Amino acid sequence: MPSWAASSLLCCSRVGPPSRVTSAASSLLCLQNYFESYLSVASTVPSVLCLMANFLLVNRVSVHVRVLASLTVMLAIFVVMTVLVKVDTSSWTYGFFAVTIVCMAILSGAATIFNSSIFGMTGSFPMRNSQALIAGGAMGGTVSAVASLVDLAASSDVTDSALAFFLTADIFLGLCVGLYLLLPRLEYARYYLKPVWPAHVFSGEEQLPQDSPNAPLVAPGSRDSSTPPLRPILKKTAGLGFCVIYVLFVTSLIFPAISTNIESLNKGSGSLWTTKFFVPLTTFLLYNFADLCGRQITAWIQVPGPRSQLLPGLALLRTCLVPLFVFCNYQPRVHLQTVAFQSDAYPALFTSLLGLSNGYLSTLPLIYGPKIVPRELAEATGVVMSFYLYLGLVLGSAFSALLVHLI
């Protein structure tokens, strides 16, 4: 969506001869220059608000209703954007900008409710299901990076590319709705989703973890209608929450604000590798693939454990990645002129470390969280873990703007 909308606004802003810069053209240029900032706000604010609302709705609205409603809203928004791809917006640029921002806000909110609800629901399933869900997200990023590379190499029309991407999104969202409707038909899913009475009442005191053989089997949506107890959940997941926040903080501090501005040292050669494909390959594709590998490793290796002090230590150790990226060939440089790593292999290596460590060290606490609380709080805990994730991303993105100005 950002690429399509930015390109559309760019085309729409080119009004009149280049030598005549009118006030209207200046305003359009302002929209173009700050479009990503507007888009970031339209994405982040609704996400945080919907995440809070979803926590309050955990025991009031069925998880199935929340998932299907959010999928339907996302599908509707993508259909609208698909239609707008081929619409000439030159006569209503400001209206188009407003529609784009509103669509982004609604889409972000719906996606947040969907992601946190699905993750919360998988908290009632075995840990391997939560791991598979998280790994699937990284697979989506990898596929998107590959598709972008193919588009960059083969496509010549930005609107045709946008249409292809949005149609693909429409198809997959429709497929998701259909597959989710089939979920209750699976005996495996019914076993972990079925309510078992009497339900365990959580008093806020120390309880048996849900992996205990004596823990009750209570599915999401089978509890009473009160709001889940937030304080006990925060207390039990504080350590894991710190790991998630800090891992995502370091990642979003570097990627994409710093990593996408690292240029090849041989850019002057004019080859496609050092110009057109350097950032898409060494930043997006390599990071997403390494992230996928890191998440997949957790399916076989789950070390350190949820109460180990080594886990936050490893999360803090990722701080060393920040100066490594800063002293690559980041451009433009204003304050720090030294480029310590004089080879294009270094940013590729550092990006691999960033993605691999992000995938592994973020997945472990995310899958541990719903398993250290009673089963009836698994969904609410999953939502809280999602909040930790979003908080880390928001903090990292905010501080990345400061870091960029210090380089």
HELIX and SHEET records of a PDB file:
HELIX    1   1 PRO A    2  CYS A   12  1                                  11    
HELIX    2   2 SER A   23  ASN A   33  1                                  11    
HELIX    3   3 PHE A   35  LEU A   57  1                                  23    
HELIX    4   4 VAL A   63  VAL A   85  1                                  23    
HELIX    5   5 THR A   93  THR A  122  1                                  30    
HELIX    6   6 MET A  127  ALA A  154  1                                  28    
HELIX    7   7 VAL A  158  LEU A  182  1                                  25    
HELIX    8   8 LEU A  183  ARG A  185  5                                   3    
HELIX    9   9 GLU A  187  LEU A  193  1                                   7    
HELIX   10  10 LEU A  230  ILE A  254  1                                  25    
HELIX   11  11 SER A  259  ASN A  261  5                                   3    
HELIX   12  12 LYS A  267  SER A  269  5                                   3    
HELIX   13  13 PHE A  278  VAL A  279  1                                   2    
HELIX   14  14 PRO A  280  LEU A  285  3                                   6    
HELIX   15  15 LEU A  286  ILE A  297  1                                  12    
HELIX   16  16 LEU A  310  LEU A  317  1                                   8    
HELIX   17  17 ARG A  318  CYS A  320  5                                   3    
HELIX   18  18 LEU A  321  VAL A  326  1                                   6    
HELIX   19  19 ALA A  345  TYR A  368  1                                  24    
HELIX   20  20 GLY A  369  LYS A  371  5                                   3    
HELIX   21  21 ARG A  375  LEU A  377  5                                   3    
HELIX   22  22 ALA A  378  LEU A  406  1                                  29    
END                                                                             
